Amino acid sequence: MADKTEPAGPSPALDHETSRRWVTGTAEARSAAEQEHRLTIREALRQYPQACFWSCVVSLVIIMDGYDTALIGSLFAFPNFQKRFGVEVGTTGTYQIQAKWQTALGLSSPLGNVVGIFLNGILTEKYGHKKTLLGSIVWLTGCIFISFFAPNVAVLFVGELLCGLAWGVFTTMGPAYASEVTPVVLRGFLETFVVLCWGIGQLISYGVLDGLTGNTTEWGWRIPFAVQWVWPVMIIPLMLFAPESPWWLVRKGRIQEAEHALARLSSTSIDPAQIHNAVALMVETTELERSMTEGASYLDCFRGDNLWRTEIGAVAWLAQVLVGFGITSYTTYFFEQAGLSTSNAYKLTVGQGGLHFVCVLLSVFITARHGRRPVFIYGALFLSLCMLIIGFVAIAPTTAATGYGSATVYMFWYACYELTIGPISYIIVGEVSSTRLRSKSIGLARNAYNLVNIAATCVVPYVMNPTEANWKGKAGFLAAGFALLCALWGYYRLPETKDRTYEELDILFSKNLHAKDFSGYEFHREIELDAKIAAVEHHE
């Protein structure tokens, strides 16, 4: 039985003697692992309602990221925004944001994300999820003032860049916290809620802009930025009472605090022994990972088995950009270039936000019944087919008919995306990394996404703009090719992680199995773990 008299104060890691007692005393951990696999969805919801609640609270910050992501792309087609920050096209009396500033504004948030994500990996490991998130929200609250009072497009770029630092923290914090506070059977559902929050942010953005389309004053574009101050007022009071991740507390050697945090995440009807056993499994998993990888730095994400896990997280998120390369970043602009009027293009974009909400909700039935691997592969194949059709439609002369045709196929594409690649990528990223490297591994994966997104942002205005390459919908051919490559990668490199504990995934990855062999592998916990512990003891 584990000693409960350990100091509660922070320490860099579990001391060797303490960890030895926990690793060799695997009875409690074994009981916790068996309990994880026995839990049904209904039982998990009954036993861990607070875990679901606090995971949802932390995920609310994703709404802010989704809101801003949709905001900038939609504002490019917003007349009063174009007049304020754009230039007149000849003597027509119409205005357009210059391609270079479209590119710059599109890059502002992703560039800020890159820095914010790397900072999150360091700050979260040092200060914990709660303090890091609260600090980021305060930072964002101040930076919104810059965008709100921007006198020109250059200042707007700076404001969005600085706001991107906080959004970088949010995009990695939500999936990491959800994966650490919820039981195995609920991981997919809570990670899907992260995607839902992102869509809610987009939908709110579309609704705000749609309500301001008739406003020709400067408030027509200032109010959408001001709305972002609503979220900190709602989230900060809740976060002050949120429990810290018990996994993080275990990594810091604060075992008693980890048990207290897990008790706060659980129903009061749960036996204290069950909570103790769950923490024992966390300690055992942490020490198993320590034996496999001594360090916990960004460099360790590229060592040994973690290299493959980092690759999986990165490509899973990269797929979100690649399967709709360019077109998804500027949907309203794409609809306009395809032949629709500004008004109809924007209405379709607003409808897209509603479609996101419905399809993500429906996706939980897919992820509950099917594994991560088949959903990813077949989803990418169907998305490739849709983009191919969009490309062929664009070959015909641009008319309202071809515009509606492209828009219809795109909506089918988007529905499939939100049923498959959209949510499943978040689930994969949240599950595949080791617990000790989770914040850093998720950060690297998200930055891979950001780098490709930056490339798309740079290329697309020149690809679709009538004054440049003028590809318009023919950009679908490029996206179709990328989607097909994602499906091929998934077949050869994506293993099945559904219904596996983090300890089991650690051992499976250490065996260097083929990706297709993970789902059928029969895991004998005592034999596997005893062999791994023996190998560690021999090494020491």
Phi, psi and omega in degrees: 000140183289145177284127182260012182259018181290148181297144181273346183292159183290148174215157184300327180194174176295135178290157190298318183293318178298314182295325179297319179298319182288320183291319182283335178269074189273001183298315180295317180296320179298317179298320180293320179294319178295320178297320178302316183284336180280336185298130170268170180299316181296316180295321180296319178295325180286323184273336184232052180293322180292326178298318178295318182297311184289329175296319178293322179298312180296323181292342180300333180296338178295334178303320181296320179293315178297323179298311182290323179301316179285330185298306185297314180299323180284325181297335179302331180258011183267118189306313183288334174289318178299319182292323182288316188247000182253193179233153181287138178272102182061232177239030185279344184082002175257156185234150176222142171289128181302147182305322182294325179278331170302314179297313183297313180293324176294330180278337189303308181293313177301322179295317176297323177302316183304312180291315181298323180293316178296321177297322180299319179300326180277312184292320180296319180292331182272315187252348182095166183294317188296307182295320180296319181292317179298317179297322181292323180293320178297316178302314181297320181303320179287321184289335179299330179302324182296313179293321183296320183260014184303121179275342180208175186292332179293317179293322176300319178300315180298316179300315180293325178297314181290323175297327180299334177300314180291319180296331175297320176296316184297316186296333179262334181292315183304303180298322182294313181294316180299320182288340184263339185253353183248150177292165185306316186293339181257356184303312183298321181292317182287328174291326177294326177297328176301315179295321179298319178298320178299319178291324177299319177299317178297315182297319178296320178299314179298318181296318179297313181293323179296325178287347183248009183298332180270359181272112183264003179274176179295339179291344177299330177251341178286319183302317178303325176288322181295329180302334182294343177286347180293320188294314178302323179297326180278319192275320184303312179301324178289316183295334178299335182254003182288142175283151175285157177297125178297331177296318179295319179296322177296317179298334178269003178079013183263073189294314181297321178294326178296318178296320178295317179297318180294325177297323178290335179273354185246166175290150180292345180278351182287138178297130177306330179295326178293322177294316178300318180295321179297320177293324177301320178294321177298316180294316180299317179296317180298317180288327176297317179292324178297323180291332180276322180224110185297317185268174178220042180259175177300325181297327180292342177292345182249014182250141174056222182295336183293338178299314179296319181294323176294318178301315182298313179299318182294311184290325178301319178281326176302325182301329180298328177275316189293322185291344175226037191315116175085310186297318183291339181284335183224061187297313180299316179296321178298316179298320178297313182292338179281349175123002180270156176289162180301317182297312180292324178298318182289323178297322177294323179295319176297318177298328178298322178297319177293322178297321177303311183300312183293314185291323178295321176299317180291335183295338181295332178288329177287311182291335179286329184262333185239156181285169181293322185296306181295324179297319180293311186294308183290328176297315180297322180296316180292322178296323177298318180297317180297316180294327177297318178296318178301319179298317180292323177299323183289346178293328179291159178303144183287118176220174176298324181296313178293328177297313178292327177296312178298318181296321180296313179296321179298321179294323174297316178302314184294321178299315178296320179301315182285346174271340188233271188300321182306298181282325186294330178296318177297320180295315180300312182298320181290333185264328196281335185280157173288155185293325182288334182250013190302307183300319181287320180294316177296322178298316179295320179296317181292325178289329172298318175301314182296320181296318178291323178296322176298317178299317179296319180297324179289322188278317192299314180304325180280333180285316187263338184298132180300335180273358181242238184289331176062039178288324184054232185292345179294350173297345177298330177298319180295315179296323180298318178296317179296319180297321178296319177298323178296319179296318179295318177299316181301322181294319185267337191235349184261114177275167177273127181245358183298136174065023176251138173286164180295327178295317179297319178296321177303314183288320180298318179293328181290343182274354180056043177288159171289151183304320183288348183270350183297316187294326183267001184287127178271116187265117175256099194301312185297316181294313183297313184289320178299320179295320181291319179295320178298320179295322179294315180297321178296321179295320181284000000 
